[in-house]
């Protein structure tokens, strides 16, 4: 079941949106302030965050910034009465996936949520491999391939940038020990584990080619 964390301090609006979401089969956890939302994310994993901005204790922008800094990549929608370009810019700069201005049609919200979930729940197919973006699970001919935590992050960068050279610095950013030698070692291990041909673009980075 798709789980949504909903942050909204307006009681009437909350009840309306929760009814719409639950009618569509979503499981909704509702909180009324940013601190509550942050606490809940430590104990439970969600498929999507739906955050109001102007809420008590920790506003939506501050909350998402803290989550992104903690490497929480859960898709996030802001719903807010703030309509100025600066607020819109701030929302996306802290890592929002979408921004819905109040008042809005709940049906529009449902359409946007379903569209986003359809994308993140789809698998990337590469030769005999399939990779689920949401779960970060790699399969070869239907069989799961176990990867170490760093190898998962390295592979994610490669598979989500097919036919594009990924800059070396992007790989170093996801490594515990970010050195050129460690990166070469991870690439060698990843090749050995998967059998995938990873192209080394000397002095630039690495890439996976579709053909």
ChimeraX attribute file (.defattr): number of C-alpha atoms within 10 A of each C-alpha:
attribute: neighborCount
match mode: 1-to-1
recipient: residues
	/A:1	7
	/A:2	11
	/A:3	16
	/A:4	23
	/A:5	22
	/A:6	21
	/A:7	26
	/A:8	27
	/A:9	19
	/A:10	11
	/A:11	9
	/A:12	9
	/A:13	11
	/A:14	16
	/A:15	13
	/A:16	11
	/A:17	18
	/A:18	18
	/A:19	13
	/A:20	15
	/A:21	19
	/A:22	12
	/A:23	10
	/A:24	11
	/A:25	11
	/A:26	16
	/A:27	17
	/A:28	20
	/A:29	15
	/A:30	19
	/A:31	18
	/A:32	19
	/A:33	22
	/A:34	26
	/A:35	15
	/A:36	15
	/A:37	23
	/A:38	16
	/A:39	10
	/A:40	16
	/A:41	14
	/A:42	9
	/A:43	7
	/A:44	9
	/A:45	13
	/A:46	16
	/A:47	19
	/A:48	20
	/A:49	23
	/A:50	24
	/A:51	29
	/A:52	27
	/A:53	25
	/A:54	19
	/A:55	18
	/A:56	14
	/A:57	13
	/A:58	17
	/A:59	17
	/A:60	27
	/A:61	24
	/A:62	14
	/A:63	20
	/A:64	27
	/A:65	17
	/A:66	14
	/A:67	18
	/A:68	14
	/A:69	12
	/A:70	9
	/A:71	9
	/A:72	13
	/A:73	15
	/A:74	18
	/A:75	20
	/A:76	23
	/A:77	25
	/A:78	23
	/A:79	22
	/A:80	20
	/A:81	15
	/A:82	16
	/A:83	12
	/A:84	8
	/A:85	9
	/A:86	9
	/A:87	16
	/A:88	18
	/A:89	12
	/A:90	12
	/A:91	23
	/A:92	16
	/A:93	12
	/A:94	18
	/A:95	19
	/A:96	24
	/A:97	15
	/A:98	17
	/A:99	21
	/A:100	20
	/A:101	14
	/A:102	12
	/A:103	9
	/A:104	12
	/A:105	10
	/A:106	13
	/A:107	12
	/A:108	11
	/A:109	18
	/A:110	15
	/A:111	10
	/A:112	15
	/A:113	19
	/A:114	12
	/A:115	11
	/A:116	17
	/A:117	15
	/A:118	11
	/A:119	11
	/A:120	15
	/A:121	13
	/A:122	13
	/A:123	18
	/A:124	16
	/A:125	14
	/A:126	16
	/A:127	11
	/A:128	9
	/A:129	18
	/A:130	20
	/A:131	21
	/A:132	16
	/A:133	17
	/A:134	16
	/A:135	10
	/A:136	13
	/A:137	16
	/A:138	24
	/A:139	17
	/A:140	14
	/A:141	10
	/A:142	10
	/A:143	10
	/A:144	13
	/A:145	12
	/A:146	13
	/A:147	16
	/A:148	11
	/A:149	11
	/A:150	17
	/A:151	20
	/A:152	17
	/A:153	16
	/A:154	23
	/A:155	21
	/A:156	17
	/A:157	20
	/A:158	20
	/A:159	20
	/A:160	14
	/A:161	14
	/A:162	15
	/A:163	14
	/A:164	15
	/A:165	18
	/A:166	21
	/A:167	15
	/A:168	17
	/A:169	13
	/A:170	12
	/A:171	23
	/A:172	16
	/A:173	12
	/A:174	16
	/A:175	17
	/A:176	10
	/A:177	12
	/A:178	13
	/A:179	13
	/A:180	13
	/A:181	10
	/A:182	14
	/A:183	19
	/A:184	12
	/A:185	12
	/A:186	19
	/A:187	20
	/A:188	12
	/A:189	15
	/A:190	21
	/A:191	13
	/A:192	11
	/A:193	13
	/A:194	15
	/A:195	9
	/A:196	14
	/A:197	13
	/A:198	16
	/A:199	13
	/A:200	16
	/A:201	13
	/A:202	8
	/A:203	8
	/A:204	12
	/A:205	16
	/A:206	21
	/A:207	21
	/A:208	22
	/A:209	16
	/A:210	11
	/A:211	6
